[in-house]
Structures are given as C-alpha cells and as structure tokens.
C-alpha cells in the first residue's frame, strides 16, 4: 500500500535568498568572515534600484575602496557586516511598502521627521543608526505618529 505524500512545493525565494545572504545562523557567520561577494551589493542595488556607489557611500566605503573590492570580487568582514546592516534596513523598508520599490527607495532617500530630519540612507554606517531606522519603521507599521 502506498502512502499519500502531498506535493512538496518549492519554497518561495525570499529577498535574502536573492541577495545570496542567509538571514541568520552559522552559514551567515561563515559568509561574513569570508566576505560577501561583490555580487551581493550588486543584487541589493538591483533590488532597490539605487546604484552601487550610493549604497557604498551609505556604508562609508570610499569610491576607491569600492573599485578595489570590485576588482577583488569580495568585501572584507567589516564591510560585509555593513552590507548586511544595509540590506536589513532596505529589506525592512521594502516590507513596509509591501514590495513597492519606488516608495521604499523614495522613503530611504528622503528626510524623515522621526530621524531628526535625516535621510535613512545617511544613517546606516553604524548599528545604532540602523536600529533607529528599524525602530522608526516598526513605529510606522504600528501606526505610531512619528
């Protein structure tokens, strides 16, 4: 007698999957220490439709460092950690706007009252700044006036 087994649908890829970044766990830690591929920043750039130079600037990479990383094909651990932080902010903004790239991009590049009139993309070079952006997004999602 055969047992019924429902079709196993392929899991729907998440934005993290498209970036080639695990959300958490040992695999993420390994990738961070090995350094993310330059393709990760390129995929993030395509996802939010903001050029890689602007994203590099957001995480305090100079244009010459960005060029060196493009040639090498890989970022170092500290830069990879910054890219993960940037991706967290961008993907959370995309969730806030229900996948609407233009709205998320506009919001990320516009001064926000809840951030003291600063632009979210100008506040991702440290974890403290990124946390303030993520907290603001959470407040917006909960309907808290900001």
Secondary structure as UniProt FT lines:
FT   HELIX           15..19
FT   HELIX           26..34
FT   HELIX           38..48
FT   HELIX           52..58
FT   TURN            59..60
FT   HELIX           63..72
FT   HELIX           77..96
FT   TURN            97..99
FT   HELIX           101..108
FT   STRAND          111..112
FT   HELIX           113..115
FT   TURN            116..117
FT   STRAND          118..119
FT   HELIX           120..122
FT   HELIX           127..141
FT   TURN            142..143
//
